[in-house]
């Protein structure tokens, strides 16, 4: 394993997780802008946490916030836990192994804000990626299926069950998917889509 700097964190990464990108800092900033003035207890979810980058940076911001992070790979969960312990001894990050929302059943209807940087690269684009990317990044973290929306579709479809009535879902997607993602969100009952 090796380490990488992301925001003000030095995170351990390995071959099982995506190396967090500078672009993903934006999604964290958007989340913080939505909730930064919140002195309330909040329930925040990071779906597909990988090294834990997004989840950890949010959990460190306020001990009033509980961050629920999920990942399909147990070794990603172990890594995220290890990364968090380096910075905090407060137990406000909870880690769950499973697919997207599935391990969070007991939190259904209670989540204020959910964030995900899911695999969204369409298969034919993935196949053309350089060998250096493919060798260093797990396919599971990048390959979004035929149209790139395989995982995004699943996350959006189940979101209303888990989010509070006025909850937010923040997703990173491929540069040309915005319109399709918007259409999916409208279809599943979201409003105020940006």
C-alpha positions in Angstrom: 0.0 0.0 0.0 1.0 3.6 -0.3 -0.2 7.0 0.8 -1.7 10.0 -1.0 -2.5 13.5 0.1 -6.1 14.6 -0.3 -7.4 17.9 1.1 -5.5 18.1 4.4 -5.4 14.4 4.9 -2.7 11.9 4.2 -4.6 8.7 3.4 -3.3 5.2 2.9 -4.5 3.6 -0.4 -4.0 0.2 -1.9 -4.9 -1.7 -5.0 -8.4 -2.4 -3.8 -9.5 1.3 -3.7 -9.6 4.3 -6.1 -6.9 6.9 -5.4 -9.0 10.0 -4.5 -8.9 12.7 -7.1 -8.7 16.5 -6.7 -12.1 16.7 -8.5 -13.8 14.8 -5.7 -12.9 17.6 -3.3 -15.6 19.6 -5.1 -18.3 17.1 -4.0 -17.1 17.4 -0.4 -17.2 21.2 -0.7 -20.7 21.2 -2.1 -21.8 19.0 0.9 -20.1 21.3 3.3 -21.8 24.3 1.7 -25.2 22.7 2.2 -24.6 21.8 5.9 -21.7 24.0 7.1 -23.8 26.2 9.3 -25.6 23.2 10.8 -25.3 22.9 14.6 -27.7 20.0 14.4 -27.0 16.4 14.6 -26.8 15.2 11.1 -26.8 11.7 9.5 -24.5 11.7 6.4 -23.8 8.8 4.2 -20.9 8.1 1.9 -21.8 5.3 -0.5 -18.8 3.4 -1.9 -16.3 5.0 0.5 -13.1 3.3 -0.8 -10.1 4.8 1.2 -12.7 6.8 3.2 -11.7 10.2 1.8 -15.1 11.9 1.6 -16.5 10.2 4.8 -13.4 11.0 6.9 -13.2 14.7 5.8 -16.9 15.1 6.8 -16.6 13.2 10.1 -13.7 15.4 11.1 -15.7 18.6 10.6 -18.1 18.1 13.4 -18.6 15.6 16.1 -22.3 16.3 15.9 -22.4 14.6 12.5 -22.6 10.9 12.2 -21.2 9.6 8.9 -22.2 6.2 7.7 -19.9 4.8 5.1 -20.5 1.8 2.9 -18.3 -0.2 0.6 -18.8 -3.6 -1.1 -15.2 -4.6 -0.3 -14.3 -5.5 3.3 -10.7 -4.5 2.7 -11.8 -1.0 1.7 -13.8 -0.8 4.9 -10.8 -1.9 7.0 -8.6 0.7 5.2 -11.1 3.5 5.7 -11.3 2.6 9.4 -7.5 2.7 9.7 -7.3 6.0 7.9 -9.9 7.6 10.2 -8.3 6.3 13.4 -5.1 8.2 12.4 -7.1 11.5 12.8 -9.8 11.0 15.3 -10.7 9.1 18.5 -14.3 10.2 18.3 -16.6 7.4 17.1 -18.7 9.3 14.6 -17.8 7.4 11.5 -19.6 4.0 11.1 -18.4 1.6 8.5 -20.6 -1.0 6.8 -19.7 -3.7 4.2 -22.3 -4.1 1.5 -23.7 -2.8 -1.8 -24.6 0.9 -1.8 -27.6 1.5 0.6 -28.2 -2.2 1.4 -26.4 -2.3 4.8 -28.2 0.8 6.0 -31.7 -0.6 6.4 -32.1 0.6 10.0 -31.4 4.2 8.9 -34.2 4.2 6.2 -35.9 7.6 6.1 -33.3 9.2 8.5 -30.4 10.3 6.3 -30.0 14.0 5.8 -27.4 13.9 3.0 -25.9 11.1 0.9 -22.8 11.4 -1.2 -21.3 9.0 -3.7 -18.5 8.9 -6.2 -19.6 5.7 -7.8 -18.1 3.8 -10.9 -19.5 5.8 -13.8 -17.3 5.2 -16.8 -19.1 3.5 -19.7 -17.7 0.1 -20.6 -16.4 1.1 -24.0 -14.6 4.1 -22.5 -13.2 1.9 -19.7 -11.8 -0.5 -22.3 -9.9 2.3 -23.9 -8.4 3.6 -20.7 -4.6 3.6 -20.5 -2.9 0.6 -19.1 -1.4 2.7 -16.3 -4.9 3.7 -15.0 -6.1 0.1 -15.3 -3.0 -1.3 -13.5 -3.4 1.2 -10.6 -7.1 1.4 -10.2 -9.5 -1.4 -9.4 -12.0 -2.0 -12.3 -14.8 -2.2 -9.7 -14.3 1.5 -8.8 -14.4 2.7 -12.4 -16.6 0.5 -14.6 -20.1 1.8 -14.8 -21.5 -0.9 -17.1 -22.8 -0.5 -20.7 -24.0 3.1 -20.4 -22.0 4.1 -17.3 -25.1 4.5 -15.3 -25.5 1.0 -13.9 -24.6 2.0 -10.3 -25.9 5.6 -10.5 -29.3 4.2 -11.4 -29.4 1.9 -8.5 -28.3 4.6 -6.0 -30.9 7.0 -7.3 -33.7 4.4 -7.3 -33.2 3.5 -3.7 -32.4 7.0 -2.4 -36.0 8.0 -1.5 -36.3 5.1 0.9 -33.2 6.1 2.9 -33.2 9.9 2.7 -35.3 12.2 4.9 -38.1 14.0 3.1 -35.9 17.0 2.2 -32.7 15.1 2.1 -29.9 15.6 -0.5 -28.2 13.2 -2.8 -24.8 14.3 -4.3 -23.3 12.3 -7.1 -20.2 12.5 -9.1 -20.8 11.4 -12.7 -19.1 11.3 -16.1 -18.7 14.7 -17.9 -21.5 13.9 -20.5 -24.0 12.2 -18.2 -25.6 15.2 -16.4 -28.8 15.2 -18.5 -29.4 11.5 -18.1 -28.7 11.7 -14.3 -31.1 14.6 -14.0 -33.8 12.6 -15.9 -33.3 9.6 -13.6 -33.5 11.8 -10.5 -36.8 13.4 -11.7 -38.2 10.0 -12.5 -37.5 8.9 -8.9 -39.1 11.9 -7.3 -36.2 14.3 -6.8 -36.6 18.1 -7.2 -34.2 21.1 -7.0 -31.7 19.3 -9.1 -28.5 21.0 -9.9 
